[in-house]
Amino acid sequence: MARSLSKSTVRVTPARPQSAPSKRNQSRRGRVTKTVPGRKDQGATPPPVVLITGASQGIGSAIARAFAGTIPGVRLALVARQADKLAAVVRACAGQGATARAFVGDVSSEADVTRVAAEVHAVWGAVDVLVNNAGSFRPGRLLETSVADFDAMVAVNLRSVFLVTRAFAPAMVRRGRGDVFNMSSIAGLSAYPSSAGYCAAKFGVTGLSKVMRAEWRDKGIRVCTVYPGATLSPAWEGSGFPEARLMPAEDVARAFVDVYRLTRRTVVEEIVLRPQAGDL
Ligand SMILES: NC(=O)c1ccc[n+]([C@@H]2O[C@H](COP(=O)([O-])OP(=O)(O)OC[C@H]3O[C@@H](n4cnc5c(N)ncnc54)[C@H](OP(=O)(O)O)[C@@H]3O)[C@@H](O)[C@H]2O)c1
């Protein structure tokens, strides 16, 4: 398995060959012809570039593996802060036939997002699918939430969606095509006492998503807001709830891929997923 390491990116090429070239790309002698960008008659569309934030574990890594296992040759830009965990997800996706790269950065930092966007654009150009998944949860009743904790919840769950979308959506608008998934939560639909900062941030994601949808409906960009209930991930470690009461991250991940694969005449604006036995 060939690997190359730079300051902030890890790339792992697929462990097994990607899907065979389409018949359209092969000459009669079996040679592969070159695809010229922008010339539809010259070859098949290249596999999509899918950027996923918070891909080092939990739901984000499940989304990466779901795309890797479903879309032949998909190119995955995986973003998070922990390089070692991200590298493991890159290897897993490459093992499924994807071309995956890690881009290490903090999505609540404008400087990091600007750097990561430049790195991704330099490697693959515009992204086709942007999954704003990174987030974290700190419990706290309103009057017991410090200003620092409130700001941290807004920064990682909401500011990040604004920063990352602002960095990648202009190329989608220019091309007239793209998909944006924003991770909210059922805490972005209803009040959850003891989750003041998180709830406020996730309601913010709902509002931001609605603005994206309204502004880009005529620009070929589909916007989908995802509202999961309790989903098994490292975020629930030590919570004491039985696994069977939480949704598997793989189920939530599959919804992203299924929605992406609909025809471009259809947008799924919202997905609400809940444990069958109800919310926790
Ligand atoms: N699990 C649930 O029950 C549930 C329910 C509803 C909604 N959600 C939402 O789903 C998303 C994923 O949740 P999860 O349960 O998979 O959480 P998780 O296991 O804690 O994973 C969170 C991911 O976000 C990344 N991340 C956190 N802060 C970041 C930052 N500042 N910059 C870059 N990456 C950052 C983490 O990677 P690094 O630490 O490596 O940066 C990690 O990959 C979150 O937005 C969460 O609010 C989860």
The ligand as an SDF file (V2000), in Angstrom:
LIG
                    3D

 48 52  0  0  0  0  0  0  0  0999 V2000
  -24.1270   10.4060   18.3760 N   0  0  0  0  0  0  0  0  0  0  0  0
  -25.3210   10.9610   18.5040 C   0  0  0  0  0  0  0  0  0  0  0  0
  -26.1900   10.4750   19.2580 O   0  0  0  0  0  0  0  0  0  0  0  0
  -25.6800   12.1840   17.7130 C   0  0  0  0  0  0  0  0  0  0  0  0
  -27.0400   12.5730   17.6380 C   0  0  0  0  0  0  0  0  0  0  0  0
  -27.3650   13.7200   16.9160 C   0  0  0  0  0  0  0  0  0  0  0  0
  -26.4020   14.4470   16.2640 C   0  0  0  0  0  0  0  0  0  0  0  0
  -25.0940   14.0540   16.3790 N   0  0  0  0  0  0  0  0  0  0  0  0
  -24.0950   14.8680   15.6800 C   0  0  0  0  0  0  0  0  0  0  0  0
  -23.3900   14.0570   14.7730 O   0  0  0  0  0  0  0  0  0  0  0  0
  -22.0610   14.5380   14.6260 C   0  0  0  0  0  0  0  0  0  0  0  0
  -21.0750   13.4150   14.9070 C   0  0  0  0  0  0  0  0  0  0  0  0
  -21.3010   12.9440   16.2180 O   0  0  0  0  0  0  0  0  0  0  0  0
  -20.5990   11.6420   16.8170 P   0  0  0  0  0  0  0  0  0  0  0  0
  -21.5450   11.0540   17.7620 O   0  0  0  0  0  0  0  0  0  0  0  0
  -20.0150   10.8230   15.7260 O   0  0  0  0  0  0  0  0  0  0  0  0
  -19.4510   12.3530   17.6690 O   0  0  0  0  0  0  0  0  0  0  0  0
  -17.9640   11.8780   18.0260 P   0  0  0  0  0  0  0  0  0  0  0  0
  -17.8650   10.4130   18.0790 O   0  0  0  0  0  0  0  0  0  0  0  0
  -17.5890   12.6690   19.2340 O   0  0  0  0  0  0  0  0  0  0  0  0
  -17.1260   12.4050   16.7600 O   0  0  0  0  0  0  0  0  0  0  0  0
  -17.0200   13.7840   16.5210 C   0  0  0  0  0  0  0  0  0  0  0  0
  -16.1340   14.0140   15.3350 C   0  0  0  0  0  0  0  0  0  0  0  0
  -15.9950   15.4180   15.1350 O   0  0  0  0  0  0  0  0  0  0  0  0
  -14.6090   15.7580   15.1050 C   0  0  0  0  0  0  0  0  0  0  0  0
  -14.4140   17.0840   15.6600 N   0  0  0  0  0  0  0  0  0  0  0  0
  -14.8140   17.5480   16.8580 C   0  0  0  0  0  0  0  0  0  0  0  0
  -14.4160   18.8120   17.0200 N   0  0  0  0  0  0  0  0  0  0  0  0
  -13.7380   19.1440   15.8870 C   0  0  0  0  0  0  0  0  0  0  0  0
  -13.0620   20.3120   15.4620 C   0  0  0  0  0  0  0  0  0  0  0  0
  -13.0200   21.4200   16.2250 N   0  0  0  0  0  0  0  0  0  0  0  0
  -12.4650   20.3160   14.2520 N   0  0  0  0  0  0  0  0  0  0  0  0
  -12.4900   19.2010   13.4870 C   0  0  0  0  0  0  0  0  0  0  0  0
  -13.1230   18.0740   13.8380 N   0  0  0  0  0  0  0  0  0  0  0  0
  -13.7330   18.0460   15.0240 C   0  0  0  0  0  0  0  0  0  0  0  0
  -13.9280   14.6770   15.9230 C   0  0  0  0  0  0  0  0  0  0  0  0
  -12.5920   14.4770   15.4760 O   0  0  0  0  0  0  0  0  0  0  0  0
  -11.2570   15.0310   16.1870 P   0  0  0  0  0  0  0  0  0  0  0  0
  -11.4750   14.9040   17.6690 O   0  0  0  0  0  0  0  0  0  0  0  0
  -10.2150   14.1480   15.6220 O   0  0  0  0  0  0  0  0  0  0  0  0
  -11.1410   16.4500   15.7320 O   0  0  0  0  0  0  0  0  0  0  0  0
  -14.7430   13.4600   15.5350 C   0  0  0  0  0  0  0  0  0  0  0  0
  -14.2790   12.9210   14.3190 O   0  0  0  0  0  0  0  0  0  0  0  0
  -21.9450   15.7240   15.5840 C   0  0  0  0  0  0  0  0  0  0  0  0
  -22.2080   16.9220   14.8800 O   0  0  0  0  0  0  0  0  0  0  0  0
  -23.0490   15.4690   16.5920 C   0  0  0  0  0  0  0  0  0  0  0  0
  -23.4890   16.6500   17.2260 O   0  0  0  0  0  0  0  0  0  0  0  0
  -24.7130   12.9440   17.0690 C   0  0  0  0  0  0  0  0  0  0  0  0
  1  2  1  0
  2  3  2  0
  2  4  1  0
  4  5  1  0
  4 48  2  0
  5  6  2  0
  6  7  1  0
  7  8  2  0
  8  9  1  0
  8 48  1  0
  9 10  1  0
  9 46  1  0
 10 11  1  0
 11 12  1  0
 11 44  1  0
 12 13  1  0
 13 14  1  0
 14 15  2  0
 14 16  1  0
 14 17  1  0
 17 18  1  0
 18 19  2  0
 18 20  1  0
 18 21  1  0
 21 22  1  0
 22 23  1  0
 23 24  1  0
 23 42  1  0
 24 25  1  0
 25 26  1  0
 25 36  1  0
 26 27  1  0
 26 35  1  0
 27 28  2  0
 28 29  1  0
 29 30  1  0
 29 35  2  0
 30 31  1  0
 30 32  2  0
 32 33  1  0
 33 34  2  0
 34 35  1  0
 36 37  1  0
 36 42  1  0
 37 38  1  0
 38 39  2  0
 38 40  1  0
 38 41  1  0
 42 43  1  0
 44 45  1  0
 44 46  1  0
 46 47  1  0
M  CHG  2   8   1  16  -1
M  END
$$$$
